[in-house]
Amino acid sequence: MGDLYSELLVKRDKTAKDSLTKYGLIVLTALAAFAGLFINPIILIVAIALGIACYFVIPKTDVEYEYLFINGDFDIDMVMAKTKRKRVKSFKLSEADLAAPLNSHRMDYYNGNQKMKVLDYSSGNSEHKRFGIITRLDGDLCKIILEPDEALAKAMKNSAPSKVFLD
């Protein structure tokens, strides 16, 4: 029997906030190191703390999302700086209420819900065709934003034809 399987890697677009965070931390660390060497050695402690912050924060500015879809089970992993991988969400498509493009009329009812949690695992580019999956996670209604390619969208449609719309 054929399994429905699809895998896709989507790179998140860099934002101005990402660049500002990355280069701001680097400049502050360099300035603190310079001030620690030439002004007051106690400032080196601040430089070390900023260096540690750089180690943890800078990889989070280079993010890719990997979608893995196998027989209705959807797993989303976040790959940071092409070195660290973390599972961010897992859900069953059969338990979802709806999966449709964000600009589809089918999403109109859910777009007005201000209490709904929105999780964006797409590139962030509004010009790309992004899908919204409405499901319950941890008891709360949630909209998961994805950016599937044609193969993944067709696999999703074949897995749950009454819940997935490609219009």
C-alpha positions in Angstrom: 0.0 0.0 0.0 1.4 3.4 -0.9 2.1 5.8 1.9 1.4 9.5 1.6 4.8 11.1 2.1 6.1 14.6 1.5 9.0 16.6 2.8 9.8 20.2 2.3 12.3 22.8 3.5 11.2 26.5 3.7 13.7 29.2 4.5 12.3 32.1 6.6 13.0 35.5 5.0 15.3 37.7 7.0 13.6 40.7 8.5 15.1 44.1 9.6 14.7 43.0 13.2 16.8 39.9 12.6 19.6 42.0 11.0 19.4 44.6 13.7 19.6 42.0 16.4 22.5 40.2 14.8 24.7 43.1 14.0 23.7 45.1 17.1 24.9 42.3 19.3 28.1 42.0 17.4 28.9 45.7 17.6 28.0 45.9 21.3 30.2 42.9 22.1 33.1 44.5 20.2 32.6 47.9 21.9 32.4 46.2 25.3 35.6 44.2 24.6 37.4 47.4 23.4 36.2 49.4 26.5 37.2 46.5 28.8 40.8 46.4 27.4 41.5 50.1 27.3 39.2 51.7 29.9 38.2 49.4 32.7 38.8 45.6 32.9 35.5 45.1 34.7 33.7 45.9 31.5 35.2 42.7 30.1 32.5 40.8 32.1 29.9 42.6 30.1 31.7 41.7 26.9 31.7 38.0 27.9 28.0 38.1 28.7 27.3 39.7 25.3 29.4 37.1 23.6 27.4 34.3 25.3 24.2 36.1 24.2 25.5 36.2 20.6 26.1 32.4 20.8 22.5 31.7 21.6 20.7 34.6 19.8 22.4 34.8 16.4 21.5 31.3 15.2 17.9 32.1 15.7 18.1 34.8 13.0 18.8 32.2 10.3 15.9 29.8 10.4 14.5 27.2 8.1 11.3 25.1 8.6 11.2 21.5 7.6 7.7 20.0 7.0 7.4 16.3 7.2 4.0 14.8 6.2 3.5 11.1 6.5 0.0 9.5 6.2 -1.8 12.5 7.8 0.8 13.1 10.6 2.4 16.5 10.2 5.7 17.4 11.9 7.3 20.8 11.7 11.0 21.2 12.7 12.9 24.4 13.0 16.5 24.3 11.7 18.6 27.1 13.1 21.8 28.2 11.3 21.7 24.8 9.5 23.2 23.2 12.6 20.5 22.9 15.3 17.2 21.2 14.8 14.2 21.5 17.1 10.7 20.0 16.7 8.2 22.8 17.1 4.9 21.2 16.2 3.3 17.9 15.6 -0.4 17.3 14.7 -2.7 15.1 12.8 -4.3 16.6 9.8 -7.4 14.5 10.4 -8.0 16.4 13.6 -7.9 19.8 11.9 -11.0 21.8 11.2 -9.8 23.3 7.9 -6.7 23.7 5.7 -6.9 26.3 3.0 -5.0 29.2 1.5 -4.9 32.2 3.7 -6.7 34.4 1.1 -9.4 31.8 0.6 -13.0 32.7 1.4 -13.1 29.5 3.6 -10.8 31.2 6.1 -13.0 34.3 6.5 -14.8 33.0 9.5 -11.5 32.2 11.3 -9.7 35.4 10.3 -12.0 37.4 12.5 -11.3 35.4 15.6 -9.0 37.6 17.8 -8.6 34.9 20.5 -7.1 32.4 18.1 -3.4 31.7 18.5 -1.4 32.1 15.2 1.8 30.1 14.6 3.7 31.2 11.5 6.0 28.5 10.1 6.3 30.0 6.6 8.9 32.1 4.9 6.9 35.2 6.0 6.7 36.4 2.4 3.0 37.4 1.8 3.5 37.0 -2.0 4.0 33.3 -1.7 1.0 31.0 -1.5 0.6 30.3 2.2 -1.9 28.0 3.8 -3.7 28.2 7.1 -4.5 25.0 9.1 -7.1 25.5 11.8 -6.7 22.9 14.5 -6.9 22.5 18.3 -3.5 22.4 20.1 -3.5 22.0 23.9 -7.2 22.7 24.0 -7.0 26.1 22.2 -8.1 26.9 18.7 -4.9 27.6 16.6 -4.1 28.8 13.1 -0.8 27.3 11.8 0.6 29.1 8.7 2.6 26.9 6.3 4.0 27.3 2.8 3.6 24.0 1.1 4.7 23.2 -2.5 2.4 21.5 -5.0 3.4 17.9 -3.9 2.8 18.6 -0.2 -0.5 20.3 -0.9 -1.7 17.3 -3.0 -0.6 14.9 -0.3 -2.5 16.9 2.3 -5.6 16.9 0.0 -5.4 13.1 -0.6 -5.0 12.5 3.1 -8.1 14.6 4.2 -10.1 15.6 1.1 -13.0 17.0 3.1 -10.8 19.3 5.2 -8.1 20.5 2.7 -9.0 22.9 0.0 -6.5 24.1 -2.7 -8.5 27.0 -4.0 
